[in-house]
Amino acid sequence: MTLLQDRLCAACNNELGKLDEELTRTGETAFYRSAFGIKGRPGHAAVKPTEYRAASATPPTQIWMSLPERDYKVLAEPIPNLPSQTPTLRPMRQLVFRRDDGTIACVPLPRGWTADIIRSALSSRQLEPRQLIEMYPDQGETRDNFEPQVRQMLLEVFGPMTILLAYGQGESVKTPIDLKFGFAPGYPRAIAKVAFHYFLWASTTCVGNEPEFDAVRRFIYSGDGSPNDFVDRAHPVFKSLFAPQPMHFLCSFMDDHHVVALVQFFAHQGTLEESPYVVRLGRRPAHIQSVSPVVGHQIRYYEEHRDRHDAEINTLNVNYQT
């Protein structure tokens, strides 16, 4: 979104920018960014959503897939496709363990991890090195061509072993997508930030410092209040507008008492039918005497970059009924 001129100081903008990490690296937003090959701004570190905070016992974003000749699912990652194509999965780089009770545990193994990080990841999951049963390599890796530092790192953690089983070498497999999104604490705040900034960007009557918006500003900036007080899911009001390429839909409106914004990311044919987020921004400011019309916009991604841009924004006529 465009920086809100004369409404947001540089220090606050930089601080709130940290919420963008939660939005772009976790949840369905991160999955579709990865699946559609959206790289983000130049200079920003590229992090796969399935590897974000992967050492924790329950990483924020987990994708599971079934494989032939396996009676359990393994962790997967999307293969970047064109925006008009359906997401495809492949097994991600990982270690697979079988606990003493027979249950399976999969641990991501991002490139760059050290032996200490692996030990920490095993400890957080209460796993033991002896329970390792197989390893899934990255694209281009096999059991015979791991880099020397990778071999040494695995040797430090697991000792001498012949158990590494390189299945599939990372090729794609068509399979139903099984997603598990564990949203980080900052995720609903990031959604509220997008909704509030969009409302102010589109509004001709509010500047954002109205006292009616005090609560949502505190929630966005410092996390005060419960996310359920501000962010919820709505009916799929934009479903009829789905198109082959991914789009974001945003709209805002006022009724006699409240100001509300709706946000839906990566809505397109073939994606999960996620409902949009409805964000309650606050009561209608006292200085506004009449209800403003519903404002809506569509952000449509291009198949390829155009003049250094990834998408275009268009105004929508939205008929929303509360």
Secondary structure, 3 states (H helix, E strand, C coil): CCCCCCCCCHHHHHHHHHHHHHHHHCHHHHHHHHHCCCCCCCCCCCCCHHHCCCCCCCCCEEEEECCCCCCCCEEEEEECCCCCCCCEEEECCEEEEECCCCCEEEEECCCCCCHHHHHHHHHHCCCCHHHEEEEECCCCCCCCCCCHHHHHHHHHHHCCCCCCCECHHHCCECCCCEEEECCCCHHHHHHHHHHHHHHHHHCCCCCCCCHHHHHHHHHHHHCCCCHHHCEEECCCCCHHHCCCCCEEEEEEEECCCEEEEEEEEEECCCCCCCCCEEEEEEECCCCCCCCCCCEEEEEEEEEEEECCEEEEEEEECCCCCC
